[in-house]
Amino acid sequence: MKHSNIFILAAAAIGLLSCGTVKVNDELAQPVVDAKLIGVIAPKTLAQTHNDLTVGCEVLDRDYADYHAYKEYLSELGIRKIRLQAGWAKTEKEKGVYDFAWLDSIIDDAVARGLEPWLETSYGNDIYEGGGTKYLGATFPTSEEALNAWYKWVHAMAVRYKGKVHEWEIWNEPDGYMMKHTEDFTAFTIRTAETIKEVDPDAKIAALALAAWRPDAFKKFLTLAQEAGKLDLFEWVSYHWYHYRPEDMYKKVNAMLDTLSQFDTKIQIRQGETGAPSIGHKGGALKNYDWSEISQSKWALRRMLSDRGRDIPTTIFCISDMNYGKDDGIKTKNHKGLLESDDKNQIVRRKQAFYGVRNLVAVWDLLEEHAPSDMVAVEGEGSYSVYPYVDAQGYHSFVVWDDAKAPVDAVEAPLRTITVRGGKFRKPVCVDIRTGNVYAIKSKKDGADWVLSVPVYDSPVYVVDKARLEMK
């Protein structure tokens, strides 16, 4: 279906389903549903949220984006953490001389807004022989001079940002080098972590931030760190796995958890970086697909809610489009931003995915305790992701979507009969998270069960008591 047809259908749906004072967001492709529109959820700012979500604010170290162009949107989005890269080469352009002004301006602003930055120390610095480069895929420092300079710089950062930065990562996607030089990379990671801990013993540090699943190298890293008695330096490992159908990554996630379970460690996992582009066949991961702003938004919501259903701390990559330089790995614009930027890194507008993620943030804190996964059954054939929750008063809610394929542009959401066994509701309604629209749904009690008629498609919808929602 072509985009123009989608918006014709969406306009028709708005005309049929809008009621009186309800005003939908006309920047979004509206779902086509056979249900009465009763409201739109109200967004929540940073001051109103308690989530542990992260939004990526990377590549500032190479000037591929501009924090100060998008910082106001961070407060509006409501996500509480940001991931940054520290930029050794941008900070130390002359040996032994640090200019932290660029990074100070970002971290100080973020902290003042109530954001919690976690800081990744990579990449390298070519003013030192064997120091690596500042680009994606660069090797970590290898010469004695470069390594000593690296540890001094990390120490200076730890001192400077103690009390402002509490979480750290060491190196972005070291996979290929880690496989070939696991012993050296493990020692490098351990000493870097120790350098931070010497300044801030309470710092939380990631052991790895992996681009791919290489089980042998992962297990060897953990084994070497355990043999050195240093596993307790680390709080988590990040994975950055990109799949066109986001649910496909969890076989590897389960394998990572199985490997970690073989070690006496408290290390957890974190989804540290993934997102889908809004334009297909351009630069970066997942490029070989006919992406649009609609499918980008669906993908982000599906992946983030899949992580929530597994209690995995999660990140959306990233806040704005990135203008990669010709010398770096991607070499062109990476369109994974929630915000569209121009060629000078200035923000043009919010994309549909920005609104989708903002809507998710608005209901995220309602997803409290997990309820039994088998209590919610979707009638008929198909493949669905379903995650039920229960609040402190014992009332239920659940998210559901059609997960059979990678997200597409279609916005028709057919009604599905869903039974919630032993469910407890007052007046359940359905939130289309992508648009924020709230719909009345038909529901009835059947003994101890609830039977609901819910519009379901390949983007998450949230069924919850109306009384728990804040609508505008």
C-alpha positions in Angstrom: 0.0 0.0 0.0 1.4 3.4 -1.0 1.8 6.1 1.7 -0.7 8.4 -0.1 -3.4 5.7 0.2 -2.6 5.2 3.8 -3.2 8.9 4.6 -6.4 8.9 2.6 -7.7 6.0 4.6 -6.4 7.7 7.8 -8.3 10.9 7.0 -11.4 8.9 6.4 -10.9 7.1 9.7 -10.5 10.4 11.5 -13.7 11.7 10.0 -15.6 8.6 11.0 -14.2 8.1 14.4 -13.4 11.5 15.9 -15.9 12.7 18.4 -16.7 16.2 19.4 -13.8 17.6 21.4 -11.2 14.9 20.7 -8.3 16.2 18.6 -5.9 13.7 17.2 -2.3 14.4 16.2 -2.6 15.2 12.5 1.2 14.7 12.0 0.6 10.9 12.5 -0.9 8.3 10.2 -4.1 7.5 12.0 -5.1 3.8 12.5 -8.2 2.6 10.7 -10.3 0.9 13.5 -13.9 0.0 14.1 -14.0 1.6 17.5 -15.0 5.0 19.1 -12.3 7.4 19.7 -12.7 8.9 23.2 -9.4 10.7 23.8 -5.7 11.1 23.4 -3.2 10.3 26.2 -1.4 13.3 27.7 2.4 13.3 27.3 4.6 13.4 30.4 7.7 15.5 30.8 10.9 14.5 32.7 9.4 15.8 35.9 6.4 13.5 35.7 8.2 10.2 34.9 10.1 7.6 36.8 11.3 5.3 34.0 14.7 3.7 33.5 14.7 4.2 29.7 17.7 5.6 27.8 17.7 7.6 24.6 20.9 7.7 22.5 22.8 11.0 22.2 25.8 9.5 20.6 28.3 10.8 17.9 28.6 14.2 19.5 32.3 13.4 19.9 32.6 13.6 16.1 30.1 16.4 15.5 27.7 14.3 13.6 24.8 15.7 15.7 24.4 18.8 18.0 23.2 18.3 21.5 22.3 21.9 21.9 20.1 21.8 18.8 17.9 19.0 20.4 18.2 19.4 24.1 14.8 20.9 24.6 13.2 17.9 22.9 14.8 15.6 25.6 12.8 17.2 28.3 9.7 16.9 26.2 10.3 13.2 25.4 10.4 12.2 29.1 13.1 9.6 28.9 15.3 9.9 32.0 18.7 8.6 30.8 21.0 9.5 27.8 23.9 7.7 26.4 27.0 9.8 25.4 30.4 9.1 23.9 33.2 11.0 25.6 35.5 11.7 22.7 39.1 11.4 23.6 40.3 12.8 20.3 38.0 15.8 20.7 39.1 16.5 24.2 42.9 16.0 23.9 44.1 17.5 20.7 47.5 18.3 22.1 49.3 15.7 24.2 48.6 16.2 27.8 46.2 19.1 27.3 42.5 18.5 28.0 39.7 20.8 26.8 36.5 19.5 28.3 34.4 22.5 27.5 32.4 20.8 24.8 31.5 17.8 27.1 31.0 20.0 30.2 28.3 22.0 28.3 26.4 18.8 27.5 26.7 17.0 30.9 26.0 20.1 32.9 22.9 20.9 30.8 21.7 17.3 31.0 22.1 17.0 34.8 20.4 20.4 35.2 17.4 19.1 33.3 17.1 16.0 35.5 18.7 13.6 32.9 21.1 10.9 34.0 24.0 10.6 31.5 25.9 7.4 31.1 29.2 7.9 29.4 31.1 5.7 27.0 34.8 6.4 27.0 35.6 5.3 23.4 37.1 6.0 20.8 40.8 6.4 20.2 43.2 9.3 19.5 45.6 9.4 16.6 47.9 12.1 18.1 49.4 9.0 19.8 51.1 6.3 17.8 49.1 3.2 18.4 46.3 5.3 19.8 43.7 4.3 17.3 41.3 6.7 15.7 38.1 8.5 16.6 36.0 6.5 14.1 33.5 3.7 14.3 35.3 0.4 14.3 38.6 1.9 15.6 41.0 -0.3 17.5 41.6 0.4 21.2 45.0 1.9 22.2 47.8 -0.6 21.8 51.2 1.2 22.3 52.5 1.8 25.8 52.4 5.6 25.3 48.8 5.6 24.0 47.6 3.3 26.8 49.2 5.5 29.5 47.6 8.5 27.9 44.3 6.8 27.7 44.3 5.9 31.5 45.3 9.4 32.4 42.4 10.8 30.3 39.9 8.4 31.8 41.1 9.3 35.3 40.7 13.0 34.5 37.1 12.4 33.3 36.2 10.3 36.3 37.4 13.1 38.6 35.7 15.8 36.6 32.3 14.1 36.4 32.1 12.4 39.8 28.7 13.1 41.2 27.3 13.8 37.7 28.0 10.6 35.8 27.3 7.4 37.7 27.3 4.8 34.8 30.1 4.2 32.3 30.8 2.0 29.3 34.3 1.3 28.1 34.3 0.8 24.3 31.7 0.8 21.6 31.3 -2.5 19.7 34.8 -4.0 20.0 33.7 -7.3 18.6 36.2 -8.0 15.9 39.2 -6.8 17.9 38.0 -8.6 21.0 37.9 -11.9 19.0 41.4 -11.5 17.8 42.9 -9.9 20.9 40.7 -11.1 23.7 43.4 -11.2 26.4 44.6 -7.7 25.6 41.1 -6.3 25.4 40.1 -7.9 28.6 43.1 -6.4 30.4 42.4 -3.0 28.8 38.8 -3.2 30.0 39.7 -4.2 33.5 42.3 -1.5 34.0 40.0 1.2 32.5 37.2 0.1 35.0 39.7 0.1 37.9 40.8 3.6 36.9 37.2 4.8 37.1 36.6 2.9 40.4 39.7 4.4 42.0 37.9 7.8 41.7 34.3 6.7 42.2 34.0 3.3 44.0 30.2 3.4 43.5 30.4 3.9 39.7 28.5 1.3 37.6 30.4 0.1 34.6 29.5 -2.0 31.6 31.9 -4.9 30.7 31.1 -4.8 27.0 28.9 -3.1 24.4 28.6 -5.7 21.6 27.5 -5.3 18.0 27.1 -9.0 17.3 26.7 -12.3 19.2 30.0 -14.1 19.3 29.5 -16.7 22.0 33.1 -18.0 22.2 34.7 -14.5 22.5 32.0 -13.5 25.0 32.7 -16.6 27.2 36.4 -16.1 26.9 36.2 -12.5 28.1 34.1 -13.5 31.1 36.5 -16.4 31.9 39.6 -14.2 31.8 37.9 -11.6 33.9 36.8 -14.2 36.4 40.3 -15.8 36.6 41.7 -12.3 37.3 39.1 -11.9 40.1 37.7 -8.8 38.4 34.2 -9.7 37.3 32.8 -7.8 40.2 34.0 -4.5 38.6 31.1 -4.8 36.2 27.4 -4.2 36.5 26.1 -5.0 33.0 26.9 -6.0 29.4 25.2 -4.1 26.5 24.1 -5.6 23.3 23.4 -3.7 20.0 21.5 -6.2 17.9 19.7 -5.1 14.8 16.9 -7.3 13.3 14.3 -6.3 10.8 11.7 -8.1 12.8 12.7 -6.9 16.3 11.5 -10.0 18.1 14.1 -12.1 16.3 16.9 -10.9 18.6 15.7 -12.8 21.7 17.2 -16.1 20.8 20.6 -14.5 21.1 19.5 -12.6 24.2 18.6 -15.9 25.8 21.9 -17.4 24.8 23.8 -14.5 26.4 21.8 -15.0 29.6 22.6 -18.7 29.6 26.3 -17.9 29.2 26.2 -15.4 32.1 24.5 -18.0 34.3 27.6 -20.1 34.1 29.6 -17.5 36.0 29.3 -16.4 39.6 28.5 -12.8 38.8 25.8 -10.2 39.4 26.3 -8.9 35.8 23.0 -8.1 34.1 22.2 -7.3 30.4 21.1 -4.1 28.9 19.9 -3.2 25.4 22.3 -0.4 24.8 21.7 0.7 21.2 19.2 -0.1 18.4 16.8 1.7 16.4 15.3 1.6 12.9 15.7 4.3 10.2 12.8 6.3 8.8 14.1 6.1 5.3 15.2 2.9 3.6 18.3 2.0 1.6 20.5 4.8 3.0 23.2 4.4 5.7 23.7 2.2 8.7 22.2 -1.0 10.1 18.8 -2.2 8.8 19.2 -0.1 5.7 18.0 -2.7 3.2 14.3 -2.3 3.7 11.5 0.1 2.6 11.4 2.0 5.8 9.0 4.9 6.5 8.3 7.0 9.6 5.3 4.7 10.2 7.3 1.5 10.3 10.2 3.1 12.2 7.8 4.1 15.0 6.2 0.6 15.1 9.7 -1.0 15.2 10.8 1.2 18.1 7.7 0.4 20.2 7.8 -3.3 19.5 11.4 -3.6 20.5 11.2 -1.4 23.6 8.1 -3.3 24.9 9.7 -6.6 24.1 12.5 -5.6 26.4 10.1 -4.4 29.1 8.4 -7.7 28.9 11.7 -9.4 29.8 12.8 -6.8 32.4 15.7 -5.7 30.2 16.8 -2.1 30.7 16.4 -0.6 27.2 17.6 2.2 24.9 16.2 3.8 21.8 18.8 4.8 19.3 18.7 7.7 18.8 17.4 11.2 19.4 18.3 12.9 16.1 19.6 11.9 12.7 23.4 11.7 12.3 25.5 13.2 9.6 28.4 10.8 9.4 31.7 12.0 7.9 33.2 10.5 4.7 36.1 9.0 6.7 33.8 7.1 9.1 32.2 3.7 8.8 28.7 4.8 7.5 29.9 7.8 5.5 26.4 9.3 5.0 23.3 10.4 6.9 22.0 7.8 9.4 18.2 8.4 9.5 17.6 6.6 12.8 16.7 9.8 14.7 13.4 10.4 16.4 14.0 13.9 15.2 14.8 14.9 11.6 17.9 17.0 11.3 19.4 19.0 8.3 22.9 18.8 7.0 24.1 21.3 9.6 22.7 19.2 12.5 19.8 21.5 13.2 16.5 20.1 14.0 13.8 20.3 11.3 10.9 18.5 13.0 9.7 15.7 15.2 9.2 12.4 13.3 6.3 10.1 13.9 8.6 7.9 16.0 9.2 10.8 18.4 5.5 10.9 19.2 5.3 7.2 19.4 8.1 6.9 21.9 6.7 9.9 23.8 3.4 8.1 24.1 5.1 5.0 25.3 6.9 7.0 28.0 3.5 8.4 29.1 2.2 4.9 29.9 5.5 3.2 30.8 5.2 3.7 34.5 1.8 1.9 34.4 3.5 -1.3 33.4 4.2 -2.4 37.0 4.4 -6.1 37.9 4.2 -8.9 35.4 1.1 -11.0 35.4 1.1 -14.7 34.2 1.8 -14.6 30.5 -0.8 -17.3 29.7 -3.7 -15.3 31.2 -4.3 -13.4 27.9 -5.4 -15.4 24.8 -5.9 -13.9 21.3 -8.6 -15.8 19.4 -7.8 -17.3 16.0 -4.6 -18.0 14.0 -1.6 -15.7 14.0 1.5 -14.7 15.9 1.1 -12.2 18.7 3.3 -10.7 21.4 1.3 -10.3 24.6 2.6 -9.0 27.9 0.2 -8.7 30.9 0.7 -6.6 33.9 -0.9 -6.1 37.3 -1.0 -2.9 39.4 -0.7 -2.6 43.2 -4.5 -2.8 43.5 -4.7 -6.0 41.5 -6.1 -4.5 38.3 -4.7 -5.9 35.1 -3.5 -4.4 31.8 -1.7 -5.8 28.8 0.1 -4.8 25.6 -0.4 -6.8 22.4 0.6 -6.6 18.8 0.8 -8.8 15.6 4.5 -9.8 15.5 4.4 -12.1 12.5 6.6 -9.9 10.3 8.7 -6.8 10.3 6.5 -3.7 10.6 4.9 -2.4 7.5 3.1 0.9 6.6 -0.5 -0.4 6.8 -2.5 1.1 9.5 -5.7 -1.0 9.5 -6.2 -2.6 12.9 -8.9 -5.3 12.7 -10.8 -6.3 15.8 -9.6 -9.4 17.7 -11.4 -11.3 20.4 -9.1 -11.5 23.5 -9.9 -13.4 26.6 -8.3 -12.4 29.9 -8.5 -15.4 32.2 -9.1 -14.3 35.8 -8.7 -10.7 34.8 -9.6 -7.7 36.9 -10.8 -4.5 35.2 -13.2 -1.7 35.8 -13.7 -0.1 32.4 -11.0 -1.3 30.0 -10.1 0.9 27.0 -7.5 0.5 24.3 -4.6 2.9 23.7 -2.9 2.8 20.3 0.6 3.7 21.6 1.9 4.8 18.2 -0.6 7.7 18.0 -1.7 8.0 21.6 -5.4 7.6 20.6 -7.7 6.0 23.2 -10.6 3.9 22.0 -13.7 2.5 23.7 -13.8 -1.3 23.3 -16.6 -3.8 23.8 -16.0 -5.9 26.9 -18.0 -8.4 29.0 -17.5 -10.5 32.1 -17.7 -14.3 31.5 -17.5 -15.8 34.9 -14.0 -15.1 36.2 -12.8 -14.0 32.8 -13.1 -10.9 30.6 -13.8 -11.1 26.9 -12.7 -8.0 25.0 -12.9 -6.9 21.4 -9.6 -5.1 20.7 -8.2 -3.5 17.5 -4.8 -5.3 16.9 -2.2 -4.7 14.2 1.6 -4.8 13.9 2.1 -1.9 16.3 1.6 -2.2 20.1 -1.8 -1.4 21.7 -2.3 -1.2 25.4 -5.5 -2.3 27.1 -5.9 -0.7 30.5 -8.6 0.7 32.8 -9.7 4.2 31.6 -9.3 5.5 35.1 -5.5 4.9 35.1 -5.0 7.1 32.0 -4.3 10.8 31.8 -5.9 12.2 28.7 -5.8 15.7 27.2 
